[in-house]
Amino acid sequence: MPKQIQQHGRRWYVIHTYSGYEENVAENLRQRIESMDMEDKIFNILIPTEKKIKIKNGKRKIITEKIFPGYVFVEMTVTDDSWYVVRNTPSVTGFIGTGNVPSPLADKEIEELRKRMGVDEPKYIIEVTVDTPVKIVDGPFKGFEGKISSVDNERGKVKVLVTMFGRETPIELDYLQVKKI
């Protein structure tokens, strides 16, 4: 095993884990840091998540999703000892980097990631405009096709004109209930 060079000081690194084991790795690593007295070399552990809006059974739910499944971020000073502690944590498959030398993340990348994680309420990104043809994919009108008649960016709602019984009927839907045709 090549010697780890303490060239970068305290930086953020990415470790690869088995997908679905990110929380286990973070917990095991916290215990190992404490039991092996590595608090002066390994400082923070981060599993990047963000809030997303999903529609299930016509109801809007805010869920927390991992941004990078299978990865855990660790703020540490890389030495032979700290590298060994992290690398030999159960379910860790390795560091992101070349060979056995981990590559640190740029400070800007961590800043942007923290901003993305810090959003309390997810924003709506509505990618349709008036007169866009859409298909309804959820709710009691699932399968119907129509045209967008109005868009409410604040509430994440759209009005769709659907032809029913020979005439156009406006239906207000959550944006996530329609798909562009």
C-alpha positions in Angstrom: 0.0 0.0 0.0 1.5 3.4 -1.0 2.0 6.0 1.7 -0.8 8.6 1.7 0.6 12.1 1.3 -0.8 14.8 3.7 -0.6 17.3 0.9 -4.2 18.7 0.9 -4.8 19.3 4.6 -8.5 19.3 5.7 -10.6 18.6 2.6 -13.7 16.8 1.5 -13.4 13.4 -0.1 -16.0 11.0 -1.6 -16.2 7.3 -0.6 -18.1 4.7 -2.6 -20.4 2.4 -0.6 -22.8 -0.4 -1.4 -26.0 1.3 -2.6 -28.5 1.5 0.3 -25.8 1.3 3.0 -24.9 5.0 3.1 -26.5 5.5 6.6 -24.8 2.3 7.9 -21.4 3.4 6.6 -21.9 6.9 8.2 -22.8 5.3 11.6 -20.0 2.7 11.5 -17.5 5.4 10.5 -18.6 7.7 13.4 -18.1 4.8 15.8 -14.7 3.9 14.3 -13.6 7.6 14.5 -14.5 7.7 18.2 -13.1 4.2 19.1 -9.9 4.7 17.2 -9.4 8.3 18.4 -9.4 9.9 14.9 -11.4 13.1 15.7 -8.4 15.2 14.9 -8.1 13.7 11.4 -11.7 12.8 10.3 -14.1 15.7 11.0 -17.5 15.5 9.2 -19.6 12.9 7.4 -22.3 13.9 4.9 -24.9 12.0 2.9 -26.2 14.5 0.4 -30.0 14.5 0.2 -32.6 16.9 -1.2 -36.4 17.3 -0.9 -38.5 16.4 -3.9 -42.2 16.6 -4.6 -43.9 13.4 -5.7 -47.6 12.6 -6.5 -49.0 9.4 -5.1 -52.6 8.5 -5.4 -53.4 12.1 -6.3 -51.8 13.4 -3.1 -48.7 15.6 -3.1 -45.9 14.3 -0.8 -42.5 15.8 -0.1 -39.9 13.1 0.1 -36.2 13.2 0.8 -34.0 11.5 -1.8 -30.3 10.9 -1.9 -28.6 13.1 -4.5 -25.7 10.5 -5.0 -26.9 7.0 -4.0 -23.9 4.9 -3.1 -21.7 7.7 -2.1 -20.8 9.3 1.3 -18.8 12.5 1.7 -16.1 12.7 4.4 -14.2 15.8 5.5 -10.8 14.7 6.7 -7.0 15.1 6.6 -5.7 12.1 4.6 -2.9 10.3 6.4 -2.1 6.5 6.4 -4.1 6.1 9.6 -7.2 8.1 8.6 -7.2 6.5 5.1 -7.0 3.0 6.7 -9.9 3.8 9.1 -12.2 5.0 6.4 -11.2 2.4 3.8 -11.7 -0.5 6.1 -15.1 0.6 7.4 -17.7 -2.2 6.6 -19.6 -1.6 3.3 -17.0 1.0 2.0 -15.7 -0.1 -1.4 -13.2 2.7 -1.8 -12.3 6.3 -2.3 -13.0 8.3 -5.5 -9.6 9.1 -6.9 -6.8 7.6 -8.9 -5.3 4.3 -7.7 -5.1 4.3 -3.9 -4.8 8.1 -3.6 -8.2 9.9 -2.9 -8.9 13.1 -4.9 -10.3 16.0 -2.8 -13.4 17.9 -4.0 -13.2 21.5 -4.9 -14.5 23.8 -2.2 -17.0 25.3 -4.8 -18.5 21.8 -5.3 -19.2 21.4 -1.6 -20.7 24.9 -1.4 -23.1 24.2 -4.3 -24.0 20.8 -2.8 -24.7 22.4 0.6 -26.9 25.0 -1.1 -28.8 22.3 -2.9 -29.3 20.4 0.3 -30.3 23.5 2.3 -33.5 24.1 0.4 -36.4 23.7 2.8 -39.2 23.6 0.3 -38.6 22.1 -3.1 -39.2 24.4 -6.0 -41.4 23.7 -8.9 -39.8 23.6 -12.3 -42.7 23.7 -14.7 -41.6 22.9 -18.2 -44.9 23.6 -20.1 -46.4 26.7 -21.4 -49.9 27.7 -22.5 -51.1 25.6 -25.5 -48.6 22.8 -24.8 -50.3 19.4 -25.6 -50.2 17.1 -22.5 -51.4 13.8 -21.3 -52.8 13.3 -17.8 -50.7 10.6 -16.1 -52.3 10.5 -12.6 -55.7 11.1 -10.9 -59.3 10.5 -12.0 -58.6 11.9 -15.5 -55.6 9.7 -16.2 -55.2 8.8 -19.9 -57.0 12.0 -21.1 -55.2 14.4 -23.4 -55.6 18.1 -23.6 -53.9 21.5 -23.9 -52.5 23.7 -21.1 -54.7 26.8 -20.7 -52.8 28.4 -17.7 -49.7 27.8 -15.5 -49.4 28.8 -11.8 -45.7 28.6 -11.0 -46.1 29.5 -7.4 -48.5 26.7 -6.5 -47.1 24.2 -9.1 -50.6 23.9 -10.7 -51.7 23.8 -14.4 -55.1 24.1 -16.0 -55.7 21.6 -18.8 -58.5 21.9 -21.4 -59.9 18.4 -21.9 -62.6 17.6 -24.4 -65.4 15.8 -22.6 -68.9 15.2 -23.9 -68.2 17.2 -27.0 -66.9 20.4 -25.3 -63.7 21.6 -23.7 -63.6 21.4 -19.9 -60.9 23.1 -17.8 -59.3 20.8 -15.1 -56.9 22.1 -12.5 -54.1 19.6 -11.9 -50.7 19.4 -10.1 -47.9 19.9 -12.6 -46.6 16.4 -11.8 -49.9 14.9 -13.0 -49.3 15.8 -16.6 -46.6 14.9 -19.2 -45.8 16.7 -22.5 -46.9 14.8 -25.6 
